[in-house]
Structure formats: structure tokens, C-alpha cells
Amino acid sequence: MQAHTDIHEGEMPAENAGQRVDQALAALLPQFSRSRIRQWIDAGRVTIDGRNPRPRDIVNGGERFRLEAVAEREVELAPQEIPLHIVFEDESLLVIDKPAGLVVHPGAGNPDATLQNALLHHCPALVNVPRAGIVHRLDKDTSGLLVVAKTLPAHTALVAALAERSVKREYEAVVNGVLTAGGTIDAAIGRHPVDRKRMSVREHGGREAVTHYRVKRRFRAHTHVVVQLETGRTHQIRVHFAHIRHPLVGDPVYGRRMLLPKNPSPELVERLRGFPRQALHARRLGLVHPLDGRALEFESPLPEDLRGLLDALALDAEAGDA
């Protein structure tokens, strides 16, 4: 199977004058990492005014550039027959409703049986698309909607749309504590300075992260919230709500000990004690189709475990009000 090549051409803007070639191209083509662009430069797949530059060469502005973006084959990953809940599929896109417990990408401790393995089995051509077409991720124990690009042009368009913040993502979550109102959390996120497996709010050195939320229902010691992401940093919702001292119910990394209202019902205690994951679900996904420009919107119902938790919280609240 031949790898797909996507051609990007244009003129270097004047505001990029003085930058290195790899730096300028990374700014112009944010869907590609700077390290990947350097690899393509070293492989002779980039020209500036018809010449092959070095990554460190300086641009003046006004030059014509041409970049051949070659998809990386995911040959190290084996296709695996894992059931997928497909919400939408055409020649360019897949929208998956991911269950809690399914890892998106292989990594330490999860070498296979991931969404990426399942996608390669479902659509073998994804071997020619970076990360088997996955352009954003959900944590292992977060359920809900995730879009996959089936072609390199669709991948390029979706990565750009995410960078431009035109992909709309809405989540539902249950947090500890009673929030009085909705709001916005604007706090940069970076790798934790001590525990490198965690993320944290960082005053210096973090990347911009903005989360909007509104209250859907208050319970005696918890709140059901609807969350919209403006940015998409790793663990963003979990880190942000922990930062404002309202961590997600069941979060094993950023949470705290189980919170109970006064004189809780036995059913609620059982539900909270047995809730196996962070209470977070990617409920809605909105995007523009990269091929024909249609506005698409998808919705996923709350999974059974989250519905059961909300029912137990509601019954406890009603009993407490009686």
C-alpha cells in the first residue's frame, strides 16, 4: 500500500522574516510538529524558492515554499478485532462513541487492545494516516465521542480546525462539592514539576487552557455540570476542576477521598463507592466536514454507570429535602 502525500504550497508571510525555516513552517502549518517538519526538510521534501533548505536557514518573507507531507505508516501496530460503536462514517471521517476503559493510543502498560488497533482492523487504509487518523483523544476512563480522520487531507483539515478552536466539544461531568454558578476556568496547564505522569496548573511554562462550564443540577454534596472546551490540553477538565477544589467524582489521579452528604442514603454510598472511573462523558461533538463543508453535530447518551450515579444523587437529594 502506498503512503499518501499531501502537498502544501504558499508564500512566506513578511511577519515570519528572521525565523528559521522549520520554525516558520511550523507556525504556518500547525497541524504538523516542528520535529516532523525538520524530518521532511532533511529528507528533501521541502523547497524554498525551488531550493532545498536546511532547518536552520533563515527566511526573509516573500519566498515560495513547497512541503510534501508524507503520512507515517503505523506498521508497528497490529490490527485487532475490537468492537467499535460507530456513530458516523463516510469516505473522510469516522465518529466513534468510545466506552470507558478503552485506551486510545498504545503506551506504557497498554501495548495493544487500544482504539488505534481497532481502527486499523476496521479500516486498513488508516495505516497511511498519522496515529490511525486520531486527531484528539479521550482519557482511558472518559467515555463519549471522538472523531477520526480516514485520509491525510481530512487529518490535516481536522488538526487545523482543532487549532483554530472551531471543533465544538461538550462534556457532562459530576464534581465533588456544590457549585453556586457556572463560569470559566482560564489557567495554563503543563506537566507536573515532580510527578511527570500528572498535569497541573502552571503559572509559568504551561500552555493556555480555557474551560467553560454551567451548572445542570445541584445535589446535596455534588454538582452535575456541562463543560465546553475552548482548548484541549491533556487532562484539562480533570485538572481544572481539581484546581478550583471541585474534582471529578471517581477521579483516581486528581480527585480526593469520597465525599458524602450528611446522612447519605445507602444507595448513594454504594454508587459512589463503586463508581469505577472519573465521572466524565464527551456528550456532544460539532465540526465542519473537511470535504464538503457541512456542519455536523453528534450526540451520545449518558452511559449506564453515569446515569445510575445521577439517579442515586437525585434520590438522595429528594430524601434529604423531605
The 8 nearest C-alpha neighbors of each residue, nearest first, counted from 0:
[[1, 2, 124, 127, 126, 3, 72, 123],
 [2, 0, 3, 127, 4, 72, 124, 70],
 [3, 1, 127, 70, 0, 4, 69, 72],
 [2, 4, 70, 69, 1, 127, 5, 151],
 [5, 3, 69, 68, 67, 70, 6, 2],
 [4, 6, 68, 67, 69, 3, 7, 152],
 [7, 5, 67, 66, 68, 4, 8, 65],
 [8, 6, 66, 65, 67, 5, 9, 68],
 [9, 7, 65, 64, 66, 6, 10, 63],
 [10, 8, 64, 63, 11, 65, 7, 62],
 [9, 11, 63, 62, 61, 64, 12, 8],
 [10, 12, 60, 61, 62, 63, 13, 9],
 [13, 11, 60, 14, 15, 61, 10, 16],
 [12, 14, 60, 15, 16, 61, 11, 59],
 [15, 13, 12, 16, 60, 11, 17, 59],
 [14, 16, 13, 12, 18, 23, 60, 17],
 [17, 15, 59, 60, 58, 13, 14, 18],
 [18, 16, 57, 58, 59, 15, 19, 60],
 [19, 17, 57, 16, 15, 23, 58, 22],
 [18, 20, 57, 55, 22, 56, 21, 23],
 [19, 21, 23, 54, 22, 56, 57, 58],
 [22, 20, 54, 24, 19, 23, 37, 25],
 [23, 21, 19, 25, 20, 24, 18, 26],
 [22, 24, 26, 20, 25, 21, 18, 15],
 [25, 23, 27, 21, 26, 22, 28, 20],
 [24, 26, 28, 22, 33, 23, 29, 27],
 [27, 25, 23, 24, 28, 29, 22, 15],
 [26, 28, 24, 25, 29, 23, 11, 22],
 [29, 27, 25, 30, 26, 24, 31, 159],
 [30, 28, 31, 25, 26, 27, 159, 32],
 [29, 31, 158, 28, 159, 155, 32, 162],
 [32, 30, 29, 28, 35, 25, 33, 36],
 [33, 31, 35, 34, 36, 25, 30, 29],
 [32, 34, 36, 25, 35, 21, 37, 31],
 [35, 33, 37, 32, 36, 38, 21, 31],
 [34, 36, 38, 32, 37, 33, 39, 31],
 [35, 37, 33, 39, 38, 34, 40, 21],
 [38, 36, 40, 34, 35, 39, 21, 54],
 [39, 37, 35, 41, 36, 40, 42, 34],
 [38, 40, 42, 36, 44, 37, 41, 43],
 [41, 39, 37, 45, 43, 42, 38, 44],
 [40, 42, 38, 39, 43, 37, 53, 44],
 [43, 41, 39, 40, 44, 38, 45, 37],
 [44, 42, 40, 41, 45, 51, 39, 46],
 [43, 45, 39, 67, 42, 40, 66, 46],
 [46, 44, 66, 40, 43, 65, 51, 39],
 [45, 47, 51, 50, 49, 65, 64, 48],
 [48, 46, 64, 50, 49, 63, 51, 62],
 [47, 49, 63, 50, 62, 64, 46, 65],
 [48, 50, 46, 47, 51, 64, 63, 65],
 [51, 49, 46, 47, 48, 52, 45, 64],
 [50, 52, 46, 45, 43, 47, 49, 53],
 [53, 51, 50, 56, 46, 54, 47, 40],
 [52, 54, 56, 55, 40, 51, 41, 20],
 [55, 53, 21, 20, 56, 37, 40, 52],
 [54, 56, 19, 53, 20, 57, 21, 52],
 [57, 55, 53, 19, 20, 54, 52, 58],
 [56, 58, 19, 18, 17, 20, 55, 59],
 [59, 57, 16, 17, 60, 18, 20, 19],
 [58, 60, 16, 17, 57, 61, 13, 62],
 [61, 59, 13, 16, 11, 12, 62, 58],
 [60, 62, 11, 10, 12, 13, 63, 59],
 [63, 61, 11, 10, 60, 48, 47, 64],
 [62, 64, 10, 48, 47, 9, 11, 61],
 [65, 63, 47, 8, 9, 46, 10, 48],
 [64, 66, 8, 46, 45, 7, 47, 67],
 [65, 67, 45, 7, 6, 44, 68, 8],
 [68, 66, 6, 44, 5, 69, 4, 45],
 [69, 67, 5, 4, 66, 6, 70, 39],
 [70, 68, 4, 3, 67, 71, 5, 2],
 [71, 69, 128, 127, 3, 129, 2, 72],
 [70, 72, 129, 127, 73, 69, 128, 2],
 [71, 73, 127, 126, 74, 70, 128, 2],
 [72, 74, 126, 75, 76, 71, 130, 127],
 [75, 73, 72, 76, 126, 77, 71, 127],
 [74, 76, 73, 77, 72, 126, 78, 116],
 [77, 75, 74, 73, 116, 78, 111, 115],
 [76, 78, 116, 79, 75, 74, 119, 111],
 [79, 77, 120, 116, 119, 117, 76, 80],
 [80, 78, 117, 116, 120, 81, 77, 112],
 [79, 81, 117, 120, 82, 78, 121, 116],
 [80, 82, 117, 79, 83, 112, 116, 114],
 [83, 81, 80, 84, 117, 121, 85, 79],
 [84, 82, 85, 81, 95, 117, 97, 96],
 [83, 85, 96, 95, 86, 82, 97, 98],
 [84, 86, 95, 87, 83, 94, 96, 93],
 [85, 87, 94, 95, 84, 96, 88, 93],
 [88, 86, 94, 93, 85, 89, 95, 92],
 [89, 87, 93, 92, 94, 90, 86, 85],
 [88, 90, 91, 92, 93, 87, 149, 94],
 [89, 91, 92, 149, 88, 150, 93, 148],
 [92, 90, 149, 89, 150, 153, 148, 290],
 [93, 91, 148, 149, 89, 88, 147, 90],
 [92, 94, 88, 147, 87, 146, 95, 148],
 [95, 93, 146, 87, 86, 145, 85, 147],
 [94, 96, 85, 145, 144, 86, 97, 84],
 [97, 95, 144, 143, 84, 85, 145, 86],
 [98, 96, 143, 142, 95, 144, 99, 84],
 [99, 97, 142, 101, 100, 143, 96, 141],
 [98, 100, 140, 142, 141, 101, 139, 97],
 [99, 101, 140, 139, 98, 102, 141, 142],
 [102, 100, 139, 99, 98, 113, 103, 114],
 [103, 101, 139, 113, 104, 114, 100, 138],
 [102, 104, 114, 113, 115, 101, 136, 139],
 [105, 103, 115, 102, 113, 106, 114, 130],
 [106, 104, 110, 109, 111, 113, 103, 107],
 [107, 105, 109, 110, 108, 104, 111, 102],
 [106, 108, 109, 110, 105, 104, 111, 196],
 [107, 109, 106, 110, 105, 111, 102, 112],
 [110, 108, 106, 105, 107, 111, 112, 102],
 [111, 109, 105, 106, 108, 107, 112, 113],
 [110, 112, 113, 109, 105, 116, 76, 77],
 [113, 111, 116, 79, 114, 117, 110, 81],
 [114, 112, 102, 116, 115, 111, 103, 104],
 [113, 115, 103, 117, 116, 118, 102, 104],
 [114, 116, 118, 113, 117, 104, 131, 103],
 [117, 115, 78, 79, 113, 119, 114, 118],
 [118, 116, 114, 81, 79, 120, 115, 119],
 [117, 119, 121, 115, 120, 116, 122, 114],
 [120, 118, 78, 123, 122, 116, 117, 121],
 [121, 119, 78, 117, 118, 79, 122, 123],
 [120, 122, 118, 119, 117, 123, 80, 78],
 [121, 123, 119, 124, 120, 125, 118, 149],
 [122, 124, 119, 125, 120, 126, 121, 118],
 [125, 123, 126, 122, 127, 119, 149, 128],
 [126, 124, 131, 128, 127, 123, 119, 122],
 [125, 127, 73, 72, 124, 128, 131, 123],
 [128, 126, 72, 125, 2, 70, 124, 71],
 [127, 129, 125, 131, 132, 70, 151, 126],
 [130, 128, 131, 71, 132, 70, 127, 72],
 [131, 129, 132, 133, 128, 73, 115, 134],
 [130, 132, 125, 128, 129, 133, 126, 115],
 [131, 133, 148, 147, 130, 128, 149, 129],
 [134, 132, 147, 130, 131, 135, 148, 146],
 [133, 135, 132, 158, 147, 136, 154, 157],
 [136, 134, 133, 137, 145, 146, 231, 147],
 [135, 137, 103, 138, 134, 145, 133, 104],
 [136, 138, 141, 139, 103, 135, 142, 145],
 [137, 139, 141, 140, 136, 102, 103, 234],
 [138, 140, 102, 100, 101, 141, 99, 137],
 [139, 141, 99, 100, 138, 276, 142, 277],
 [142, 140, 138, 99, 279, 139, 280, 137],
 [143, 141, 99, 280, 98, 97, 281, 140],
 [144, 142, 281, 96, 97, 280, 282, 299],
 [145, 143, 96, 281, 95, 97, 284, 282],
 [144, 146, 95, 94, 96, 147, 143, 136],
 [147, 145, 94, 93, 95, 148, 144, 133],
 [148, 146, 133, 93, 132, 92, 94, 134],
 [149, 147, 132, 154, 92, 153, 150, 91],
 [148, 150, 91, 92, 132, 125, 147, 153],
 [151, 149, 153, 152, 148, 91, 154, 128],
 [150, 152, 154, 153, 128, 155, 3, 5],
 [153, 151, 155, 154, 150, 156, 5, 289],
 [154, 152, 156, 150, 148, 151, 155, 289],
 [155, 153, 151, 148, 157, 152, 156, 158],
 [154, 156, 152, 158, 153, 157, 151, 30],
 [157, 155, 153, 159, 154, 158, 289, 160],
 [156, 158, 160, 154, 159, 155, 153, 161],
 [157, 159, 30, 161, 155, 160, 156, 154],
 [158, 160, 162, 156, 157, 161, 30, 163],
 [161, 159, 157, 163, 165, 162, 158, 164],
 [160, 162, 164, 158, 163, 159, 166, 165],
 [161, 163, 159, 160, 164, 158, 29, 30],
 [162, 164, 160, 161, 165, 159, 166, 158],
 [165, 163, 161, 162, 166, 160, 229, 230],
 [164, 166, 160, 163, 161, 167, 286, 162],
 [167, 165, 286, 164, 161, 285, 160, 168],
 [166, 168, 285, 284, 165, 286, 169, 164],
 [169, 167, 284, 283, 227, 228, 166, 285],
 [168, 170, 227, 283, 226, 282, 281, 284],
 [171, 169, 281, 226, 282, 280, 225, 227],
 [170, 172, 225, 280, 224, 279, 226, 282],
 [173, 171, 279, 224, 278, 223, 174, 280],
 [172, 174, 223, 278, 222, 247, 248, 224],
 [175, 173, 247, 248, 222, 246, 245, 221],
 [174, 176, 221, 245, 246, 248, 247, 220],
 [177, 175, 221, 220, 245, 174, 222, 178],
 [176, 178, 221, 222, 220, 217, 179, 175],
 [179, 177, 180, 222, 176, 214, 217, 181],
 [178, 180, 177, 181, 214, 217, 222, 176],
 [181, 179, 178, 214, 182, 213, 212, 177],
 [182, 180, 213, 212, 214, 179, 183, 178],
 [181, 183, 212, 211, 213, 180, 184, 210],
 [182, 184, 211, 210, 185, 212, 209, 181],
 [183, 185, 210, 209, 186, 211, 239, 182],
 [186, 184, 209, 208, 183, 210, 187, 207],
 [185, 187, 208, 184, 200, 188, 209, 207],
 [188, 186, 207, 205, 206, 208, 200, 201],
 [189, 187, 200, 205, 206, 201, 199, 208],
 [190, 188, 205, 198, 199, 201, 206, 191],
 [189, 191, 198, 199, 195, 192, 197, 188],
 [190, 192, 198, 199, 194, 197, 195, 193],
 [191, 193, 190, 194, 195, 199, 189, 198],
 [194, 192, 191, 195, 190, 197, 196, 198],
 [195, 193, 191, 196, 197, 192, 190, 198],
 [194, 196, 197, 191, 193, 190, 192, 198],
 [197, 195, 194, 198, 191, 190, 193, 252],
 [198, 196, 195, 191, 194, 190, 199, 252],
 [197, 199, 190, 191, 189, 188, 238, 234],
 [200, 198, 191, 188, 189, 201, 190, 238],
 [199, 201, 188, 187, 186, 189, 202, 238],
 [202, 200, 205, 203, 188, 187, 189, 199],
 [201, 203, 187, 205, 200, 204, 186, 188],
 [204, 202, 201, 205, 187, 189, 206, 200],
 [203, 205, 201, 189, 202, 206, 187, 188],
 [206, 204, 189, 188, 187, 201, 203, 207],
 [207, 205, 187, 188, 189, 208, 204, 232],
 [206, 208, 187, 188, 205, 186, 209, 230],
 [207, 209, 187, 230, 186, 185, 188, 206],
 [210, 208, 185, 229, 230, 184, 186, 228],
 [209, 211, 228, 184, 183, 229, 227, 185],
 [212, 210, 183, 227, 226, 182, 228, 184],
 [213, 211, 226, 181, 182, 225, 227, 183],
 [214, 212, 181, 225, 224, 215, 182, 226],
 [213, 215, 224, 181, 216, 180, 223, 225],
 [216, 214, 224, 223, 213, 225, 217, 222],
 [217, 215, 223, 214, 222, 218, 224, 221],
 [216, 218, 222, 223, 177, 221, 219, 215],
 [219, 217, 221, 220, 316, 222, 312, 216],
 [218, 220, 260, 316, 221, 217, 177, 319],
 [221, 219, 176, 260, 218, 177, 259, 175],
 [222, 220, 176, 175, 218, 177, 174, 219],
 [221, 223, 217, 177, 174, 173, 218, 216],
 [222, 224, 173, 216, 215, 172, 217, 214],
 [225, 223, 214, 215, 172, 213, 171, 222],
 [224, 226, 171, 213, 212, 170, 215, 214],
 [225, 227, 212, 170, 169, 211, 171, 224],
 [228, 226, 169, 211, 168, 210, 212, 170],
 [227, 229, 210, 230, 168, 211, 231, 226],
 [228, 230, 209, 210, 164, 227, 231, 211],
 [231, 229, 228, 208, 209, 232, 164, 210],
 [232, 230, 228, 235, 233, 229, 208, 135],
 [231, 233, 235, 234, 230, 208, 188, 206],
 [232, 234, 235, 231, 198, 188, 138, 136],
 [235, 233, 237, 236, 238, 232, 198, 138],
 [236, 234, 232, 238, 233, 237, 239, 231],
 [237, 235, 239, 238, 234, 240, 210, 226],
 [236, 238, 234, 235, 240, 239, 241, 247],
 [239, 237, 241, 235, 236, 240, 234, 242],
 [240, 238, 242, 236, 241, 237, 235, 243],
 [239, 241, 246, 245, 242, 243, 237, 238],
 [240, 242, 246, 244, 238, 245, 239, 243],
 [241, 243, 239, 240, 244, 238, 200, 245],
 [242, 244, 240, 241, 245, 239, 246, 184],
 [245, 243, 241, 242, 246, 240, 176, 175],
 [244, 246, 175, 240, 241, 243, 174, 176],
 [247, 245, 241, 240, 254, 174, 175, 244],
 [248, 246, 174, 250, 173, 277, 175, 278],
 [247, 249, 174, 278, 250, 277, 175, 173],
 [248, 250, 277, 276, 251, 278, 274, 247],
 [249, 251, 277, 254, 247, 252, 248, 253],
 [252, 250, 254, 249, 253, 277, 276, 255],
 [253, 251, 250, 254, 197, 255, 237, 249],
 [252, 254, 250, 241, 251, 246, 237, 238],
 [255, 253, 250, 246, 251, 252, 247, 241],
 [254, 256, 257, 253, 246, 250, 251, 258],
 [257, 255, 258, 254, 249, 248, 251, 259],
 [256, 258, 255, 259, 271, 272, 248, 249],
 [257, 259, 256, 175, 260, 220, 176, 255],
 [258, 260, 220, 263, 257, 261, 268, 262],
 [261, 259, 220, 263, 219, 262, 258, 221],
 [260, 262, 263, 259, 219, 220, 319, 264],
 [263, 261, 260, 264, 259, 319, 265, 315],
 [264, 262, 260, 261, 265, 259, 267, 268],
 [263, 265, 267, 266, 315, 268, 262, 318],
 [266, 264, 268, 267, 269, 263, 270, 315],
 [267, 265, 269, 264, 268, 270, 311, 315],
 [268, 266, 270, 311, 264, 269, 265, 271],
 [269, 267, 265, 271, 266, 270, 272, 264],
 [268, 270, 266, 272, 267, 271, 273, 265],
 [271, 269, 267, 273, 268, 272, 274, 308],
 [272, 270, 274, 268, 273, 269, 267, 257],
 [271, 273, 269, 270, 274, 268, 257, 275],
 [272, 274, 270, 271, 275, 269, 268, 249],
 [273, 275, 271, 272, 270, 276, 249, 304],
 [276, 274, 273, 249, 277, 272, 140, 304],
 [277, 275, 249, 140, 274, 250, 278, 251],
 [276, 278, 250, 249, 279, 248, 247, 140],
 [279, 277, 172, 248, 173, 247, 276, 249],
 [278, 280, 172, 141, 277, 171, 142, 170],
 [279, 281, 142, 143, 171, 170, 282, 141],
 [282, 280, 143, 170, 144, 169, 283, 142],
 [281, 283, 170, 299, 298, 280, 169, 143],
 [284, 282, 298, 169, 297, 168, 281, 299],
 [283, 285, 168, 297, 167, 296, 169, 298],
 [286, 284, 296, 167, 295, 166, 297, 168],
 [287, 285, 166, 295, 294, 288, 167, 296],
 [286, 288, 294, 292, 293, 295, 289, 285],
 [287, 289, 292, 293, 290, 291, 294, 286],
 [290, 288, 153, 156, 292, 287, 291, 157],
 [291, 289, 288, 292, 153, 91, 293, 152],
 [290, 292, 293, 288, 289, 287, 294, 91],
 [291, 293, 288, 287, 289, 290, 294, 295],
 [294, 292, 288, 287, 291, 295, 289, 290],
 [293, 295, 287, 286, 288, 292, 296, 285],
 [296, 294, 286, 285, 287, 293, 288, 297],
 [297, 295, 285, 284, 286, 294, 298, 283],
 [296, 298, 284, 283, 285, 295, 299, 86],
 [297, 299, 283, 282, 284, 300, 296, 144],
 [298, 300, 282, 143, 283, 301, 144, 297],
 [301, 299, 302, 298, 282, 143, 280, 303],
 [300, 302, 306, 305, 299, 303, 280, 282],
 [303, 301, 305, 304, 300, 306, 142, 280],
 [302, 304, 306, 305, 307, 301, 308, 300],
 [305, 303, 307, 306, 302, 308, 274, 301],
 [304, 306, 308, 307, 303, 302, 309, 301],
 [307, 305, 303, 309, 308, 304, 310, 301],
 [306, 308, 310, 304, 305, 309, 303, 311],
 [307, 309, 305, 311, 306, 310, 270, 312],
 [308, 310, 312, 306, 311, 307, 313, 305],
 [311, 309, 307, 313, 312, 308, 306, 314],
 [312, 310, 314, 308, 267, 309, 313, 315],
 [311, 313, 309, 315, 310, 314, 316, 308],
 [314, 312, 316, 310, 315, 311, 309, 317],
 [315, 313, 317, 311, 316, 312, 310, 318],
 [314, 316, 318, 312, 313, 317, 264, 319],
 [317, 315, 319, 313, 314, 318, 218, 219],
 [318, 316, 320, 314, 319, 315, 313, 321],
 [319, 317, 315, 321, 320, 316, 314, 264],
 [318, 320, 316, 317, 321, 315, 219, 263],
 [321, 319, 317, 318, 316, 315, 219, 314],
 [320, 318, 319, 317, 316, 315, 314, 313]]
